[in-house]
Amino acid sequence: MKAAVIKNLGDTPKYENFPTPSVNAGEVAVKVKAVVLDYALKGITSGIHFASKQFYPKLPAVVGYTGIGELADGTLVNIRGIKPPFGSLAETVVIPQNFATPIPKGVSAEQAAAIPSAALSSLVPLQNAAKLQAGETVLINGATSVSGMLAVQIAKNLGAGRVVATGRNAASGEKLLTLGADAFINLDQPDENVVADLKNEAGDGYDVILDYLWGHPAELIVSTFTPAGMGVPSKRTRFVLIGGLAGKTAAITGQSLLTSGLEIYGMGAQATPEARIEGTKLIWGMLQQGKLSMEIETHALADIETAWNTEQHGKRIVIVP
């Protein structure tokens, strides 16, 4: 069969012949329909990820560990549980039969491959850590990424009354407004302007903050919570850290925490298997109702080298074998 193959960790996958996997008892052959080239896959394949050797214990190997496939009867299913050296970026995979969970009607293979993992990064913390309530105001820090754009839509779908987005790309900021953001704050301006915009767009205060950036942008956000004087905070603000794209550390003053009502959570503790399963069900429903959108660029498996090196800011690259 044809597949995307690496001979060494860090290689760009190449379109080559690879042995077709055999089907044993309790397994099923699946025709691969869509695989997303996300940052997690690229990181693991690069060899610098802590799990690289787990996914590629021997080489050469086929790249990819998840995706969407089609059973012999035409049912679309999740691809999970592939045994190395086989992978999902191939014409065919073999997986445990009980892992072949069906994709709901009305959701395309490309959507099912590209959207859930990115969407869960906001849906799980909004529901499980922040416990978003209808009508609340949400600030999404770093919303110009694919995950951030989905976060804007998900916050609105879950009942947020107002969503404020931040980022450095003005063009993406305009797109965020069409996706449901009520305001966009450009981080590519002097700090004092960013702080002023954060305060001006807060209304009576942010109820929830989803932070994909950390680093200096988080410092600016937290600085706006430094109280003018002593007193009981009028509002609880649930700050959920999701990523650290702008830096591993952030300097936060004690004054910004002592009497501000600011509560800081990490996303990881909330992403339990149960939360992800329930979250995925909600995502399927949003997709079926046309309430989630993402720019998806498809490439044939034969074009894997080009696709692997394609810039994907604001979109997802999906391979359709």
Secondary structure as GFF3:
##gff-version 3
##sequence-region A 1 321
A	DSSP	beta_strand	2	6	.	.	.	ID=ss1
A	DSSP	beta_strand	14	17	.	.	.	ID=ss2
A	DSSP	beta_strand	27	36	.	.	.	ID=ss3
A	DSSP	alpha_helix	39	46	.	.	.	ID=ss4
A	DSSP	alpha_helix	52	55	.	.	.	ID=ss5
A	DSSP	beta_strand	61	62	.	.	.	ID=ss6
A	DSSP	beta_strand	67	70	.	.	.	ID=ss7
A	DSSP	beta_strand	76	79	.	.	.	ID=ss8
A	DSSP	beta_strand	92	96	.	.	.	ID=ss9
A	DSSP	three_ten_helix	97	99	.	.	.	ID=ss10
A	DSSP	alpha_helix	109	124	.	.	.	ID=ss11
A	DSSP	pi_helix	125	129	.	.	.	ID=ss12
A	DSSP	beta_strand	137	141	.	.	.	ID=ss13
A	DSSP	alpha_helix	146	157	.	.	.	ID=ss14
A	DSSP	beta_strand	162	167	.	.	.	ID=ss15
A	DSSP	alpha_helix	170	179	.	.	.	ID=ss16
A	DSSP	beta_strand	183	186	.	.	.	ID=ss17
A	DSSP	alpha_helix	191	201	.	.	.	ID=ss18
A	DSSP	beta_strand	208	211	.	.	.	ID=ss19
A	DSSP	alpha_helix	215	223	.	.	.	ID=ss20
A	DSSP	beta_strand	237	241	.	.	.	ID=ss21
A	DSSP	alpha_helix	255	258	.	.	.	ID=ss22
A	DSSP	beta_strand	262	266	.	.	.	ID=ss23
A	DSSP	three_ten_helix	268	270	.	.	.	ID=ss24
A	DSSP	alpha_helix	273	288	.	.	.	ID=ss25
A	DSSP	beta_strand	296	299	.	.	.	ID=ss26
A	DSSP	three_ten_helix	301	303	.	.	.	ID=ss27
A	DSSP	alpha_helix	304	308	.	.	.	ID=ss28
A	DSSP	beta_strand	316	319	.	.	.	ID=ss29
###
